[in-house]
Amino acid sequence: MFNRFRTLALALVVALALSAGLGNAAAKADGPTTTTDTLHLGHFADTDTCSFPITTTVDRARTTTTFDNGDVKRHVDLTVVQTANGHTAVETDAWNVFIDHADPAAWTLTGRFGQLFLDGRLIYLQSGLIGGDPFTGVLTDPHPGPAGTYPDSCTILAP
């Protein structure tokens, strides 16, 4: 489930970025501009992922700053809360996306891409620097290292 939401979240970020238009990267003569938008999904019951229903809420806030030279910085805060069988899993992610006006297809992402708490206890953490292409969805890690296995929602929220 969380893997599906991670994919959904990345797709959502890319889709919203593209829907905002890469035209935002055009040079501005009047200084940086900043906009913030939010997205709230939920509470909704996911009855397809596991053999039991999971109540899910997704909250995302994105602040976009476009600088004089056309470079763009986006800060994203994403929180996904899932509850089932007396358990609560909370993923809180925060990252920055840097988009160079000279190459808007080469994004640099830094931050916390996966921080997952189960019943208040940290069980997964992933952070760092990755590159991304918003047109292909390909992510690259310039310093790959050992990665843990992202916890399966059905397993961690089981009765």
N, C-alpha and C positions, 0 to 999 in steps of 0.2 A: 504494500500500500504506500509506504513512504517513498519507495523507489518510483512508483507511479506519480506521486505528488512532486518528487524532485524533478522528474521529467516534465510534468505539467508546469511546474514553476519555471524551469528554464525555458520551456517553449513559450510560456506566458511573458516572460521578460523579453525574449527575442521578438515575439509578436507585437508587444506593446511598443518596443523600441522602433520596430519597422513601421507600425501604424502612426507613430509620432512623426515619422518621416526623417530620413537622413538629411532633409533640407535644413533641419535645425543646426546642422554642422556648418552652414554658411556663415561667413564672417559677419560679425556684428560690430558696428562702429560705436554703439552707445554703452559698451561695457557688458559684463557678464549678466545673464538673465537666469533666473532660477524659478522652476515650477515644481510643484509636488502633486502627485496623484496617489490615490489609495484604492485598494480593492478589498472587498470583504465577501467571502463565500461561506455560507453556513449559518447555522448548524444544519448539516444534512446527514442523512443516514446512508452509509455505504453498505449495501447488502450483497455486493458482488465479489469483493476481494477475499473474504474469509467465510468460514462456515457460520459466523455470528456477525451481527450488525456492529458497525463502528460509527460512532457519531464524530463528525469531522467539521472543523472550522479552519478557514484559511484567511489570513490577513497579510496584505502586502502594501508597503508604502515605498514610493520611489520618488526621489528628489533628483531633478536633472538640472545641471548648471551648464550653460553654453557660454564659453569664454569669447573674448574679442576676436581671437584668431580662428574661431570656429571649432576648437577642441571642445569635447563634451565629457563631463563627468557625471555619472549616475550613481547615487547611493541607494541601495535597496535593503529594506528590512522585511524579512519574511518569517511569519510564525504559522506553524501548522499544529493544531491540537487535535488529538484523536483520543476518544475514550471508549472503553468497552470492558465489560466484566470486572468493574471495580478498579481498573487500571487507567492511568492517563499518561500518554506519550506526548511530549511537547518538543517540537523542533523549532529552534530559533536561529535563523541565519541572517548574516549581515555582510554585504560585500559592496565594493565599488567597482564600477566599470569605467575604464578610461578609453575614449575613442579619439584618435588623432584625426584631425580634419583631412590630412593628406592621404590617409588610408582607412576609410571608415569600415572596411571589412576586417580589420585586424584589431580586435578588442583585447584589452588587458584587464583581467579581473583579479582583484585581491580581496581577501577577507575570510570569513568563516562560512564555509559552504555546507556544513552539516554539524549541528550541535544538537544532540538528542538526549532528552531527559526522560526517564521512565519512573513514574511515581516520585519525582523530585530528585532522582539520582542520575548523574551524568553517565550515559552508557556508550556514547559515540561522539567523536569530535574530528572534524576535518577542516583544515584551513590552509591558506597559502596563496600562491600566485599561479594562475592559469591563463592561457590565451584562448580566444574564441573567435570563430567566424560566424556572424549572425545569419549569413545566407545559407551556409551548409549545416550549421549546428555542430560542427566539429570543435571539440575542446582539446587543447594541447597543454601538457604539463612540462615546463622546461626543466624541472627537477623531480622526476618521478622517484618515488620511494615506496616503502611498504605502506599499504593501505589496508585498513580493517575492512571487514565485511559489514555493509550497512545492515542494521537489524531488520528482520522481517516483521512487519506489523502483526501478522496472524500469530506469530510465535510469541512476541512480547506482550500482546494484549489478550492472549488465550486465558480461558478460565483456570 
